[in-house]
Every structure is written in structure tokens, then in C-alpha cells.
Amino acid sequence: MPYLLIFAVIVSSCSIEITPTAEAVPSEPTESIPSTSGSVYPTIHIPITWKTLNLIGKLVYLSSTTEGNTIIGNIQMLDLVTGEVATLFSARGGWVYYGTISPDAKQLIISYAPPPPTQTNSSSNRALYMLPLDTVRPPQPLFAPPTSDDHYTQVEWSPNGKYIYYVHYNHNNSGGQFYEVYDIFRMAYPNGNPEKILDHAFWPRLSSDSNKLVYVSLDPASGLNELFIANADGSNIQKVSFSGSWIPGIIDAPIFLPDRQSILFSAPGPSQSYQPNWVDKLMGIQVVKAHNIPSDWWSVPISGGTLTQLTNIQTINLFASLSPDKKHLASLSGEGIFVMDLDGSNLTRLISDPGVHGTVSWIP
């Protein structure tokens, strides 16, 4: 497909220097073996070059591969203790955009566009699907979008398990502007009704106590971003004001840090800029603008103030997940997955694979 070549060009335009490196080029794949939960998944093993870090738990992440002209969207799980990589789900011709894991680590909700039903239908909705992690079963729709122009993406489960948050947009509601109009909804789980809680907003992430929400606003005319925090129901909105000589106009993938006093986010540095182009619209990824240009991790106090640059890696597709012990961050990038300390130090590559994308979740 043409967009595979485009994807490769975008990925090859950035670089990241991290040591040591664990190449995700496995030896001959082993036979499918039972997972620790008793289910059976196809598995491979990669070298554990991060052993000295004493990492525990598992990383669930999204990736893609190709067979000829067919793209295959995958959900994979890396055991940080054994180096086993299990493929939990594969979709030929489908694409998984985003994933969130339930607090008990038994279920995964994904934003997923299944393979088109016919050759003449080249697109399908990005909708929300439920996928169990303890048994082999295809994804099941959570609820259907009302029309073919409605899409659901960037889904997050609240840490207390009571709500599912997601971003909605409709192709017909952009008003002729380049950027879609994104809104944040939430739904009480499992039997609640969706409710819109924030307008012109995306990238929702919850605090560990489920009481606060951090998100990014998007001006659909200019494309400029601002960072906000609010109560979990969308009330008491407060802008996180930046100070200093440089204010980023592009902000992605915010997350509360464990100190509850600061926010981590991705942004290109002062020397980088972004101009909308046909590639972004073709690939349908304009919602994550900084993902398309070299970016770094930054932090800012929740009360606002001066930005702190935590990394100098200049890579794309940044998305972070906290370790269960709150001591490390797993970060997906345009070249694979790495782990770092909370201050951005001790970067260590776990997987080298430009096919990873979307999200990574660190579970016990």
C-alpha cells in the first residue's frame, strides 16, 4: 500500500541514541506455548539486555508488519523478566490505533478499524472494541458509532475502573478546517451512557487516584495546542500556563507523574515546526501532530511555569506508561520501545522496531 512507503520515509527521518540496545530480531520463532494466564499465543523470545535494571511486569503495545502489500496490525506483550513476546491479536488489513488496559489487567479496550468488508470500501470506522487478555478471542464491539463518519480514538480506562474515556470526531463536522473537531467523552463502565465532558479536546489521561484529568486542547482553525487539567467529570477546568522564552504550539501524550505535582508531555523543540500536509490527512493521524516530527519528553508543574526538557532524542510517536512501582517510564517511540527514569535519565532501549506505534501499557 502507498502509505506503507510513506510511513517508512517518516520513520527514517528521525534518530534516537539510546544504549544498550536490544534488537527485536528474534531467533527462529518457537512453537506457541501457554501464557502465564493459561491461554495460548504465538510467542518469540528476544535477548534481555536490560537485565541489570531488574525490571518486572509486562508491556502491552501496538505494532505493525507487512506481507506483500497487506499491512497487519498487531497487539503484542513483552514479558520484561523472560524476554518472551506474545502476539495477542493480529488483523490482516486492519489497524489498531490505541489501547487501554483495565485496572485488573484482564481486558483491553482498543480503538480499532477492522479490515474493509469489500475491495471497494477502502475505509472503516475507528470504533471501540473489547479484547480479553486471558483467553484467545477476537475483539468485540463495545458500542457502534452512530454513522460512518463518526470515529472513536484515544481511549483510556480510569485507574479505579469506573469509567472509560475516549475521543470522538466526525469527518463532516470540521467545517472545512484542516483539523477535525475532537471532543472527550466518558462512559460509566460497564452499563453507563456516553456523555461529552470536554469540547475541542483530546489526549485524556487520568491521575492515579482517578480524580483529575489532564488533556490537550486543539484549535481546529490554527492547530495550536494548550495543556489543561480538570476534575474527572470535566469540571473545574484549569489551564497549565507555560512561562519562558519558548512556548510549544504542539503538545502530545500528557501524563501525570507520580509526584502529583508535574505533568510529562511530548513536544518538538524550539527549532522544530509543523505545517499540515497531504501525508497527514491521507494517513488519518493529524490528531497526533507531534508524532509526525522529531520530539522530546518535557515536564511542567501542574500549576504551570517553566518547562524542563527531560530527553534529547528527537524521535516520533512518543507515548509513555508508568511502571507499576512508579520508578520508571516505558516510552514508545518511532524506532521501538525504551525505558527511562522519571527524570529522563538512563535511557535503555528494549525493542528496536519502527513498526511499533500508538500506545504502550506497563502492567504487573
Secondary structure, DSSP 8 states (H G I E B T S, - for coil): -HHHHHHHHHHHT-----SS--B---SS----EE-TTS-EE-EEE---TTGGG---SEEEEEEEEEETTEEEEEEEEEETTT-EEEEEEEEET-EEEEEEE-TTSSEEEEEEE---SSSS------EEEEEESSS----EEEE--SSTTEEEEEEEE-TTSSEEEEEEEEGGGSTT-SS---EEEEEETTT---EEEESSEEEEEE-TTSSEEEEEEE-TTT--EEEEEEETTS-S-EE--EESS---S--EEEEE-TTSSEEEEEE--TT------HHHHHHT-GGGGGGGS-BEEEEEETT-EE-EE-----BSS-EEEE-TTSSEEEEEETTEEEEEETTS-S-EEEEE-TTEEEEEEEE-
